Amino acid sequence: MYTDIPYAYGDICTKAVFDRDTDQYLLMTVGWNHDQRVHGCLVHIDIINGKLWIQRDGTEQGIATELVAAGIPKEAIVLAFHPPEIRCHTEYAVA
């Protein structure tokens, strides 16, 4: 899991933030790198109408690839970080 992967520099960690009531799931990067604050969203996924909407994906491999490997069909994944007119050119759901 991403929260178990240590950073090679700084005092930085990844935190899972889940809101099951509204079906919003985030991985946040939080900490300090020397004297600079680090705080940002690594992954943001919403469940909307039974599909996983990937709002943000800052992973190297791509969270959609990992979800497919875990058994979630591509038709149930929306790459929401792409504009709607681009989504039809991906292997994933449009909406």
Secondary structure, 3 states (H helix, E strand, C coil): CHHHCCCCCCEEEEEEEEECCCCEEEEEEEEEECCEEEEEEEEEEEEECCEEEEEEECCCCCHHHHHHHCCCCHHHEECCCCCHHHHCCCCCECC
